[in-house]
Amino acid sequence: MENQRVFKMSFAGVYPHYINKAEKKGRTKEELDSIICWLTGYSIQQLQQQIDNKTDFETFFAQAPQLNPNASKITGVICGYRVEEIENPLMRKIRYLDKLVDELAKGKAMDKILRS
């Protein structure tokens, strides 16, 4: 039931919190956008459209052009769960995004965040 609540949350509602978290640590909205686009395959314009449409997380990931093939390299703990052990595919994608935002806020280099 908790998952359904998260899936129906508006991406546009959470996005400002991602920006805030990044900017508080000296990172930029542009860096944030680039990691979101890297993960989802959205262009900047498509990302903005998703935000403008107030798309929920379920739709946001369902409409994503292509999850980055290196997304499976995103590992570690987020919200007390190991990302790589999350069974629900949608929840895993949401946690991938959370993990990337955390890494950005912690000052990790972009090439490390983007698994280059």
LOKETI-41631 format. One line per 2 residues: number of its first residue (from 1); for each residue x, y, z of N, C-alpha, C. Coordinates in pm, whole numbers, plus 32768, in hexadecimal, padded with zeros to 4 digits. Layout:
BEGIN
NUM	X,Y,Z,X,Y,Z,X,Y,Z | ...
This chain:
BEGIN
1	8052,7F88,8000,8000,8000,8000,8057,807E,8000 | 80C3,807B,804E,811F,80ED,8054,8158,810A,7FC9
3	8179,80A0,7F7E,81AF,80B3,7EF7,814E,80FE,7E9F | 80CD,80DB,7EA6,8069,811D,7E52,8064,81B3,7E6D
5	8074,81D7,7EEB,8073,8265,7F10,80E9,82AD,7ECF | 815E,826E,7ED3,81D6,82A8,7E95,81C5,82AF,7DFE
7	8190,8244,7DC1,8181,8240,7D2F,8126,82AE,7CFD | 80C3,82D4,7D4D,8062,833A,7D23,808D,83C8,7D47
9	80FF,83D4,7D8C,8132,845A,7DAC,815B,84A0,7D2B | 8144,8520,7D26,8168,8570,7CB2,81FF,8583,7CAD
11	823B,8560,7C3B,82CA,8579,7C2A,82E4,860F,7C38 | 828C,8661,7C00,829B,86F3,7C07,8298,8725,7C97
13	8252,86DC,7CEF,824C,8702,7D7C,82CD,86E3,7DC6 | 8314,867D,7D9A,8391,8654,7DDB,840A,869B,7D9D
15	8401,86BB,7D1F,846F,86F8,7CD5,84AC,8773,7D1B | 8459,87D1,7D4E,8495,8844,7D94,84E8,881B,7E0E
17	84C3,87AD,7E4E,8510,877B,7EC0,8598,8746,7E91 | 8598,8705,7E1D,8617,86D7,7DE2,8671,8750,7DC5
19	8637,87B8,7D89,8684,8831,7D69,86BC,886E,7DE9 | 8666,887B,7E4C,868E,88B3,7ECE,8703,8866,7F0A
21	86F7,87E3,7F0A,875E,878D,7F44,87E3,87A1,7EFC | 87DF,87A7,7E78,8858,87BA,7E28,8894,8845,7E40
23	883F,88AC,7E39,8871,8935,7E44,88A6,8955,7ECF | 886B,8919,7F36,889C,892E,7FBE,892C,88FE,7FCD
25	8951,889F,7F7A,89D8,8866,7F7F,8A32,889D,7F11 | 8A06,890B,7ED1,8A5A,894C,7E6E,8A54,890F,7DE2
27	89F3,88BA,7DC9,89E3,8880,7D44,8977,88CE,7CFA | 8967,88B4,7C78,890A,8905,7C28,8891,88B5,7BF8
29	8829,88FF,7BD4,87B2,88C3,7B99,87D9,887D,7B16 | 8836,88B7,7ACC,8863,887C,7A4E,88A3,87F3,7A64
31	88F3,87E8,7ACF,892F,8766,7AF0,88C3,8702,7B15 | 8862,8730,7B64,87F2,86DA,7B8A,87A8,86AA,7B0E
33	8786,8708,7AB5,873D,86E4,7A3B,878C,867F,79E8 | 8810,8691,79E2,8860,8636,7990,885F,85A8,79CA
35	885E,859A,7A4F,8859,8511,7A86,87CE,84D3,7A72 | 8765,8525,7A7A,86DE,84F1,7A62,86D2,84C4,79D0
37	8705,8516,7975,86FF,84F3,78E6,8757,8479,78C8 | 87C9,8470,790A,8821,83FA,78F8,87D7,837B,7921
39	8793,8380,7993,874D,830A,79C7,86D7,82E2,7970 | 8689,8344,7945,8608,8328,7905,8608,832C,786C
41	8669,8370,7832,866A,837F,77A1,8619,83F7,7772 | 85DC,8441,77CD,8593,84BA,77A7,85F5,8524,7777
43	85C9,8576,7718,8614,85F0,76F6,85EC,8659,775F | 8634,86C7,7760,8611,8734,77BE,8582,8764,77A5
45	855C,876F,7724,84D5,879D,7702,846C,8738,7731 | 8487,86B7,771C,8429,864F,7748,841C,864E,77E0
47	848D,8662,7825,848B,8668,78B7,8434,86DC,78E5 | 8446,8750,78A6,83F6,87C5,78CC,8362,87AD,78B1
49	8344,8766,7846,82B9,8746,7827,827C,86EC,7894 | 82C8,868B,78C3,8299,8633,792E,827C,8685,79AD
51	82D4,86E5,79C9,82C2,873C,7A3E,8246,8792,7A2B | 8238,87D0,79B5,81C5,8826,7998,8141,87DA,79A0
53	8144,875A,7977,80CA,8707,7979,80AC,86CD,7A03 | 8106,86E8,7A64,80F5,86B4,7AED,80E3,861C,7AEE
55	8134,85DB,7A9C,8131,854A,7A8C,8155,8505,7B0F | 8110,8497,7B2E,8134,844B,7BA5,81AD,83F3,7B84
57	81EC,83BC,7BEE,8266,836C,7BDA,824C,82F2,7B82 | 81D9,82B3,7B92,81B9,823D,7B43,81BA,825F,7AAE
59	8176,82CA,7A8A,816F,82F6,79FE,81F7,832B,79D0 | 823B,8374,7A27,82BE,83AB,7A07,831E,833E,79D7
61	8324,82CF,7A21,837E,8264,79F9,8343,820E,7989 | 82BF,8200,7983,8280,81B3,7917,8297,81F7,7890
63	8298,827C,788E,82A9,82C6,7812,833B,82E7,77F3 | 8394,82C4,784D,8423,82E1,7837,8451,829B,77B8
65	8496,82E4,7761,84C2,82A8,76E3,8512,8226,76F6 | 8573,8228,7751,85C0,81AD,7769,8611,81BD,77E9
67	8600,815F,7844,8651,8160,78BD,86E2,8145,7892 | 873E,8192,78C7,87CA,8183,78A1,87F9,80F4,78BF
69	883D,80B4,785E,886C,802B,7874,88CC,801E,78EA | 890E,808C,7911,8968,8088,7984,8922,80A0,7A08
71	889E,80AF,7A06,8854,80C7,7A83,8869,8055,7AE6 | 887C,7FDD,7AB3,888F,7F6A,7B0E,8912,7F75,7B5D
73	8969,7FD1,7B34,89E6,7FE8,7B7F,89D1,8042,7BF8 | 8957,8078,7C05,8937,80CD,7C78,891A,806F,7CEE
75	8971,8074,7D51,8963,801D,7DC5,8973,806F,7E44 | 8954,8031,7EB3,8963,8073,7F33,88DF,807C,7F7C
77	88E2,80C2,7FEC,886D,80CB,8043,882A,8153,8032 | 87A7,8150,8025,8757,81CB,8020,86D9,81B1,8071
79	86BA,8209,80CB,8644,81FB,8123,8645,8174,816C | 86BA,8144,818E,86C5,80C8,81DB,86BD,8048,8188
81	86B3,8054,8104,86A8,7FDD,80AD,871E,7FDB,804C | 8750,7F64,8030,87B6,7F55,7FC9,8770,7F60,7F41
83	8799,7FC0,7EF1,8757,7FDB,7E71,8750,7F5D,7E1B | 87BF,7F15,7E16,87C6,7EA0,7DBE,876F,7E2C,7DED
85	873B,7E32,7E68,86E7,7DC7,7E9C,8652,7DE7,7E97 | 862D,7E5E,7E6A,85A0,7E84,7E62,855F,7E35,7DF1
87	84F7,7DE9,7E14,84BA,7D8F,7DB3,845B,7DD3,7D51 | 840D,7E34,7D80,83AE,7E77,7D28,83FB,7ECE,7CC5
89	83ED,7EB4,7C42,843B,7EFE,7BDD,8425,7F96,7BE1 | 83AB,7FC2,7BF7,8390,8051,7BFB,83D0,8090,7C77
91	83C2,804F,7CE9,83FE,8085,7D63,8497,8089,7D55 | 84D0,8025,7D13,8561,8024,7CFE,858A,809D,7CAA
93	853F,80BD,7C41,855F,8131,7BED,8556,81B3,7C3C | 84EF,81BE,7C8F,84E0,8236,7CE3,8556,8242,7D41
95	857F,81D3,7D7C,85F1,81D4,7DD8,8676,81EB,7D8F | 8680,81BE,7D12,86F5,81E0,7CC1,8701,8279,7CBA
97	8691,82B9,7C9B,8690,834A,7C8F,86B5,838B,7D15 | 867B,835A,7D82,869C,838F,7E07,8731,8381,7E24
99	8769,8310,7E01,87F7,82F5,7E19,884E,8354,7DC8 | 882A,836B,7D4A,8876,83C9,7CF7,8872,8456,7D30
101	87FD,8480,7D5E,87EE,8506,7D99,8843,850F,7E17 | 8843,84A6,7E69,8897,84A3,7EE1,892A,84B0,7EBD
103	8955,8466,7E59,89E2,846A,7E30,8A07,84F6,7DFF | 89AD,8535,7DB6,89C4,85BE,7D88,89D4,861B,7E00
105	8979,8611,7E5F,897C,8667,7ED5,89F7,864D,7F2C | 8A2A,85D4,7F27,8AA2,85B3,7F77,8B23,85DE,7F34
107	8B17,8619,7EBC,8B8C,864F,7E7A,8BD7,85EF,7E21 | 8B9B,857D,7E04,8BDD,851D,7DAB,8BF0,855A,7D21
109	8C5C,8535,7CDE,8C78,8567,7C57,8C0E,8533,7BF7 | 8BEA,8586,7B95,8B81,8561,7B35,8BA2,84E0,7AEB
111	8C20,84CB,7AC4,8C40,8450,7A7A,8C2B,83D4,7AD1 | 8C3D,83E2,7B55,8C23,8371,7BB0,8B8D,835B,7BBF
113	8B41,83C9,7BCC,8AB0,83BF,7BDB,8A74,837E,7B5E | 8AA6,83A4,7AE9,8A71,8371,7A6A,8AB0,82EC,7A42
115	8AF8,82B0,7A9F,8B31,822A,7A8B,8B81,8222,7A09 | 8BD0,828B,79ED,8C20,828F,7972,8CA2,8242,7983
